[in-house]
Amino acid sequence: MDAHVDIRKEEREGRGRYVLGMPGGEEAYLTFVRSSPSHIVIDYSFVPPLARGRGVAARLVAYAVQDARDTGTRITPVCGYVAAEFRRHGEWADVLAR
């Protein structure tokens, strides 16, 4: 089963988010700002307290990375969690904005 099947991307007027619905109607998400057609800045991550520590945020970041690869987009991770994930995953260097 595709680990990203439930994640959706929302974007409007230069801002967006990657969203994963959680049980009980809550949402986990990453927010981003599009600075150009080929660049986004991921500025915030949120996972509801009861879902923390279960890899939810990591799934969202991996989805954002794959989306960036699919669309030819570079990512600047401003969110501390996302920046740490990029440091852990050297294989994501192809989408990291320098």
mmCIF file of the C-alpha atoms, coordinates in Angstrom:
data_MODEL
# 
_entry.id   MODEL 
# 
loop_
_atom_site.group_PDB 
_atom_site.id 
_atom_site.type_symbol 
_atom_site.label_atom_id 
_atom_site.label_alt_id 
_atom_site.label_comp_id 
_atom_site.label_asym_id 
_atom_site.label_entity_id 
_atom_site.label_seq_id 
_atom_site.pdbx_PDB_ins_code 
_atom_site.Cartn_x 
_atom_site.Cartn_y 
_atom_site.Cartn_z 
_atom_site.occupancy 
_atom_site.B_iso_or_equiv 
_atom_site.pdbx_formal_charge 
_atom_site.auth_seq_id 
_atom_site.auth_comp_id 
_atom_site.auth_asym_id 
_atom_site.auth_atom_id 
_atom_site.pdbx_PDB_model_num 
ATOM 1  C CA . MET A 1 1  ? 0.000   0.000  0.000   1.00 0.00 ? 1  MET A CA 1 
ATOM 2  C CA . ASP A 1 2  ? 1.223   3.503  -0.823  1.00 0.00 ? 2  ASP A CA 1 
ATOM 3  C CA . ALA A 1 3  ? 2.259   5.229  2.408   1.00 0.00 ? 3  ALA A CA 1 
ATOM 4  C CA . HIS A 1 4  ? 1.244   8.596  0.951   1.00 0.00 ? 4  HIS A CA 1 
ATOM 5  C CA . VAL A 1 5  ? -2.226  7.684  -0.289  1.00 0.00 ? 5  VAL A CA 1 
ATOM 6  C CA . ASP A 1 6  ? -4.052  9.760  2.335   1.00 0.00 ? 6  ASP A CA 1 
ATOM 7  C CA . ILE A 1 7  ? -1.897  12.898 2.051   1.00 0.00 ? 7  ILE A CA 1 
ATOM 8  C CA . ARG A 1 8  ? -3.219  15.762 -0.021  1.00 0.00 ? 8  ARG A CA 1 
ATOM 9  C CA . LYS A 1 9  ? -1.642  18.969 -1.257  1.00 0.00 ? 9  LYS A CA 1 
ATOM 10 C CA . GLU A 1 10 ? -3.555  22.230 -1.035  1.00 0.00 ? 10 GLU A CA 1 
ATOM 11 C CA . GLU A 1 11 ? -2.260  25.411 -2.636  1.00 0.00 ? 11 GLU A CA 1 
ATOM 12 C CA . ARG A 1 12 ? -3.759  28.809 -3.249  1.00 0.00 ? 12 ARG A CA 1 
ATOM 13 C CA . GLU A 1 13 ? -2.352  32.267 -3.880  1.00 0.00 ? 13 GLU A CA 1 
ATOM 14 C CA . GLY A 1 14 ? 1.258   31.377 -3.114  1.00 0.00 ? 14 GLY A CA 1 
ATOM 15 C CA . ARG A 1 15 ? 0.599   29.491 0.116   1.00 0.00 ? 15 ARG A CA 1 
ATOM 16 C CA . GLY A 1 16 ? -0.103  25.847 0.670   1.00 0.00 ? 16 GLY A CA 1 
ATOM 17 C CA . ARG A 1 17 ? 0.068   22.808 2.835   1.00 0.00 ? 17 ARG A CA 1 
ATOM 18 C CA . TYR A 1 18 ? 0.475   19.064 2.772   1.00 0.00 ? 18 TYR A CA 1 
ATOM 19 C CA . VAL A 1 19 ? -2.294  17.549 4.895   1.00 0.00 ? 19 VAL A CA 1 
ATOM 20 C CA . LEU A 1 20 ? -2.958  14.155 6.439   1.00 0.00 ? 20 LEU A CA 1 
ATOM 21 C CA . GLY A 1 21 ? -6.330  13.574 8.079   1.00 0.00 ? 21 GLY A CA 1 
ATOM 22 C CA . MET A 1 22 ? -6.170  11.925 11.488  1.00 0.00 ? 22 MET A CA 1 
ATOM 23 C CA . PRO A 1 23 ? -8.759  9.918  13.417  1.00 0.00 ? 23 PRO A CA 1 
ATOM 24 C CA . GLY A 1 24 ? -11.318 12.150 15.048  1.00 0.00 ? 24 GLY A CA 1 
ATOM 25 C CA . GLY A 1 25 ? -11.183 14.726 12.259  1.00 0.00 ? 25 GLY A CA 1 
ATOM 26 C CA . GLU A 1 26 ? -7.902  16.364 13.275  1.00 0.00 ? 26 GLU A CA 1 
ATOM 27 C CA . GLU A 1 27 ? -5.207  17.078 10.701  1.00 0.00 ? 27 GLU A CA 1 
ATOM 28 C CA . ALA A 1 28 ? -1.438  16.858 10.621  1.00 0.00 ? 28 ALA A CA 1 
ATOM 29 C CA . TYR A 1 29 ? 0.194   19.236 8.138   1.00 0.00 ? 29 TYR A CA 1 
ATOM 30 C CA . LEU A 1 30 ? 3.197   21.065 6.763   1.00 0.00 ? 30 LEU A CA 1 
ATOM 31 C CA . THR A 1 31 ? 2.691   24.627 5.556   1.00 0.00 ? 31 THR A CA 1 
ATOM 32 C CA . PHE A 1 32 ? 4.671   26.268 2.794   1.00 0.00 ? 32 PHE A CA 1 
ATOM 33 C CA . VAL A 1 33 ? 5.069   29.493 0.872   1.00 0.00 ? 33 VAL A CA 1 
ATOM 34 C CA . ARG A 1 34 ? 5.781   29.388 -2.857  1.00 0.00 ? 34 ARG A CA 1 
ATOM 35 C CA . SER A 1 35 ? 8.492   31.938 -3.619  1.00 0.00 ? 35 SER A CA 1 
ATOM 36 C CA . SER A 1 36 ? 8.692   31.051 -7.328  1.00 0.00 ? 36 SER A CA 1 
ATOM 37 C CA . PRO A 1 37 ? 7.222   28.446 -9.673  1.00 0.00 ? 37 PRO A CA 1 
ATOM 38 C CA . SER A 1 38 ? 10.107  26.117 -8.798  1.00 0.00 ? 38 SER A CA 1 
ATOM 39 C CA . HIS A 1 39 ? 10.725  26.903 -5.098  1.00 0.00 ? 39 HIS A CA 1 
ATOM 40 C CA . ILE A 1 40 ? 8.834   26.501 -1.820  1.00 0.00 ? 40 ILE A CA 1 
ATOM 41 C CA . VAL A 1 41 ? 9.729   27.356 1.759   1.00 0.00 ? 41 VAL A CA 1 
ATOM 42 C CA . ILE A 1 42 ? 8.339   24.867 4.281   1.00 0.00 ? 42 ILE A CA 1 
ATOM 43 C CA . ASP A 1 43 ? 7.778   27.005 7.345   1.00 0.00 ? 43 ASP A CA 1 
ATOM 44 C CA . TYR A 1 44 ? 5.732   24.987 9.816   1.00 0.00 ? 44 TYR A CA 1 
ATOM 45 C CA . SER A 1 45 ? 4.771   21.442 10.787  1.00 0.00 ? 45 SER A CA 1 
ATOM 46 C CA . PHE A 1 46 ? 2.003   20.284 13.085  1.00 0.00 ? 46 PHE A CA 1 
ATOM 47 C CA . VAL A 1 47 ? 0.938   16.863 14.327  1.00 0.00 ? 47 VAL A CA 1 
ATOM 48 C CA . PRO A 1 48 ? -1.897  16.536 16.860  1.00 0.00 ? 48 PRO A CA 1 
ATOM 49 C CA . PRO A 1 49 ? -0.562  15.531 20.293  1.00 0.00 ? 49 PRO A CA 1 
ATOM 50 C CA . LEU A 1 50 ? -2.087  12.037 20.296  1.00 0.00 ? 50 LEU A CA 1 
ATOM 51 C CA . ALA A 1 51 ? -0.415  11.207 16.955  1.00 0.00 ? 51 ALA A CA 1 
ATOM 52 C CA . ARG A 1 52 ? 3.077   12.462 17.809  1.00 0.00 ? 52 ARG A CA 1 
ATOM 53 C CA . GLY A 1 53 ? 5.981   10.043 17.840  1.00 0.00 ? 53 GLY A CA 1 
ATOM 54 C CA . ARG A 1 54 ? 4.396   7.777  15.218  1.00 0.00 ? 54 ARG A CA 1 
ATOM 55 C CA . GLY A 1 55 ? 6.170   8.978  12.091  1.00 0.00 ? 55 GLY A CA 1 
ATOM 56 C CA . VAL A 1 56 ? 3.326   11.174 10.866  1.00 0.00 ? 56 VAL A CA 1 
ATOM 57 C CA . ALA A 1 57 ? 5.468   14.280 10.317  1.00 0.00 ? 57 ALA A CA 1 
ATOM 58 C CA . ALA A 1 58 ? 8.144   12.161 8.626   1.00 0.00 ? 58 ALA A CA 1 
ATOM 59 C CA . ARG A 1 59 ? 5.521   10.863 6.179   1.00 0.00 ? 59 ARG A CA 1 
ATOM 60 C CA . LEU A 1 60 ? 4.490   14.417 5.360   1.00 0.00 ? 60 LEU A CA 1 
ATOM 61 C CA . VAL A 1 61 ? 8.079   15.517 4.733   1.00 0.00 ? 61 VAL A CA 1 
ATOM 62 C CA . ALA A 1 62 ? 8.759   12.474 2.548   1.00 0.00 ? 62 ALA A CA 1 
ATOM 63 C CA . TYR A 1 63 ? 5.622   13.300 0.569   1.00 0.00 ? 63 TYR A CA 1 
ATOM 64 C CA . ALA A 1 64 ? 6.746   16.906 0.106   1.00 0.00 ? 64 ALA A CA 1 
ATOM 65 C CA . VAL A 1 65 ? 10.142  15.685 -1.113  1.00 0.00 ? 65 VAL A CA 1 
ATOM 66 C CA . GLN A 1 66 ? 8.551   13.325 -3.635  1.00 0.00 ? 66 GLN A CA 1 
ATOM 67 C CA . ASP A 1 67 ? 6.186   16.065 -4.791  1.00 0.00 ? 67 ASP A CA 1 
ATOM 68 C CA . ALA A 1 68 ? 9.180   18.382 -5.260  1.00 0.00 ? 68 ALA A CA 1 
ATOM 69 C CA . ARG A 1 69 ? 10.923  15.728 -7.353  1.00 0.00 ? 69 ARG A CA 1 
ATOM 70 C CA . ASP A 1 70 ? 7.802   15.166 -9.442  1.00 0.00 ? 70 ASP A CA 1 
ATOM 71 C CA . THR A 1 71 ? 7.312   18.874 -10.119 1.00 0.00 ? 71 THR A CA 1 
ATOM 72 C CA . GLY A 1 72 ? 10.917  20.084 -10.385 1.00 0.00 ? 72 GLY A CA 1 
ATOM 73 C CA . THR A 1 73 ? 10.644  22.154 -7.224  1.00 0.00 ? 73 THR A CA 1 
ATOM 74 C CA . ARG A 1 74 ? 13.343  23.009 -4.674  1.00 0.00 ? 74 ARG A CA 1 
ATOM 75 C CA . ILE A 1 75 ? 12.631  23.195 -0.949  1.00 0.00 ? 75 ILE A CA 1 
ATOM 76 C CA . THR A 1 76 ? 14.014  25.540 1.692   1.00 0.00 ? 76 THR A CA 1 
ATOM 77 C CA . PRO A 1 77 ? 13.209  23.984 5.078   1.00 0.00 ? 77 PRO A CA 1 
ATOM 78 C CA . VAL A 1 78 ? 12.714  26.787 7.614   1.00 0.00 ? 78 VAL A CA 1 
ATOM 79 C CA . CYS A 1 79 ? 10.707  24.653 10.044  1.00 0.00 ? 79 CYS A CA 1 
ATOM 80 C CA . GLY A 1 80 ? 13.129  23.136 12.556  1.00 0.00 ? 80 GLY A CA 1 
ATOM 81 C CA . TYR A 1 81 ? 11.676  19.637 12.246  1.00 0.00 ? 81 TYR A CA 1 
ATOM 82 C CA . VAL A 1 82 ? 11.800  19.661 8.450   1.00 0.00 ? 82 VAL A CA 1 
ATOM 83 C CA . ALA A 1 83 ? 15.355  21.024 8.464   1.00 0.00 ? 83 ALA A CA 1 
ATOM 84 C CA . ALA A 1 84 ? 16.396  18.203 10.822  1.00 0.00 ? 84 ALA A CA 1 
ATOM 85 C CA . GLU A 1 85 ? 14.817  15.630 8.519   1.00 0.00 ? 85 GLU A CA 1 
ATOM 86 C CA . PHE A 1 86 ? 16.786  17.043 5.583   1.00 0.00 ? 86 PHE A CA 1 
ATOM 87 C CA . ARG A 1 87 ? 19.988  16.714 7.640   1.00 0.00 ? 87 ARG A CA 1 
ATOM 88 C CA . ARG A 1 88 ? 19.136  13.066 8.365   1.00 0.00 ? 88 ARG A CA 1 
ATOM 89 C CA . HIS A 1 89 ? 18.331  12.264 4.725   1.00 0.00 ? 89 HIS A CA 1 
ATOM 90 C CA . GLY A 1 90 ? 21.263  13.113 2.486   1.00 0.00 ? 90 GLY A CA 1 
ATOM 91 C CA . GLU A 1 91 ? 19.427  11.435 -0.378  1.00 0.00 ? 91 GLU A CA 1 
ATOM 92 C CA . TRP A 1 92 ? 17.055  14.412 -0.430  1.00 0.00 ? 92 TRP A CA 1 
ATOM 93 C CA . ALA A 1 93 ? 19.844  16.818 -1.444  1.00 0.00 ? 93 ALA A CA 1 
ATOM 94 C CA . ASP A 1 94 ? 18.494  16.900 -5.007  1.00 0.00 ? 94 ASP A CA 1 
ATOM 95 C CA . VAL A 1 95 ? 15.493  18.991 -3.876  1.00 0.00 ? 95 VAL A CA 1 
ATOM 96 C CA . LEU A 1 96 ? 17.214  21.044 -1.169  1.00 0.00 ? 96 LEU A CA 1 
ATOM 97 C CA . ALA A 1 97 ? 17.554  24.703 -2.162  1.00 0.00 ? 97 ALA A CA 1 
ATOM 98 C CA . ARG A 1 98 ? 21.056  25.983 -1.503  1.00 0.00 ? 98 ARG A CA 1 
# 
